[in-house]
Amino acid sequence: MDAFTAGLLQRIRATESDLTRALDEGDDFLVEVEQGELDDLRRLAAEHGVEVARSSV
């Protein structure tokens, strides 16, 4: 796995964690921010052929 792929997957995991925390805390604004970031990261992964396991978030 190259550095780009590893970094991208790490950012996706971190964002999923942040999204889960925002959901748990009921922070609607932060949920929107984190969901947007996650959508962008997943799109970037798809554009570069990086397979991302779908989480429950």
C-alpha positions as CSV (number, residue, x, y, z in Angstrom):
1,M,0.0,0.0,0.0
2,D,1.4,3.4,-1.0
3,A,1.5,6.4,1.2
4,F,-1.4,8.1,-0.6
5,T,-3.7,5.1,-0.1
6,A,-2.7,4.6,3.6
7,G,-3.1,8.3,4.3
8,L,-6.5,8.4,2.6
9,L,-7.8,5.4,4.5
10,Q,-6.6,6.8,7.8
11,R,-8.4,10.1,7.1
12,I,-11.6,8.2,6.3
13,R,-11.4,6.2,9.5
14,A,-10.7,9.4,11.5
15,T,-13.6,11.2,9.9
16,E,-15.9,8.3,10.5
17,S,-14.9,8.4,14.1
18,D,-15.5,12.1,14.3
19,L,-18.9,11.7,12.6
20,T,-19.9,9.0,15.1
21,R,-18.9,11.3,18.0
22,A,-20.9,14.2,16.5
23,L,-24.0,12.0,16.1
24,D,-23.7,10.7,19.7
25,E,-23.4,14.3,20.9
26,G,-26.3,15.5,18.9
27,D,-24.2,18.2,17.2
28,D,-26.2,18.7,13.9
29,F,-23.8,21.3,12.5
30,L,-20.7,19.1,13.1
31,V,-22.6,16.1,11.7
32,E,-23.1,18.0,8.4
33,V,-19.4,19.0,8.3
34,E,-18.1,15.5,9.0
35,Q,-20.6,13.9,6.6
36,G,-19.5,16.3,3.8
37,E,-15.8,15.6,4.5
38,L,-16.5,11.8,4.5
39,D,-18.4,12.1,1.2
40,D,-15.5,14.0,-0.3
41,L,-12.9,11.5,0.9
42,R,-14.9,8.5,-0.4
43,R,-15.3,10.3,-3.8
44,L,-11.5,10.9,-3.9
45,A,-10.9,7.2,-3.0
46,A,-13.2,6.1,-5.8
47,E,-11.6,8.4,-8.3
48,H,-8.2,6.8,-7.5
49,G,-9.4,3.2,-7.3
50,V,-9.0,2.9,-3.5
51,E,-11.5,0.4,-2.2
52,V,-13.1,1.6,1.0
53,A,-15.2,-0.7,3.2
54,R,-18.6,0.9,4.0
55,S,-19.1,1.6,7.6
56,S,-22.3,1.8,9.5
57,V,-22.0,5.6,9.7
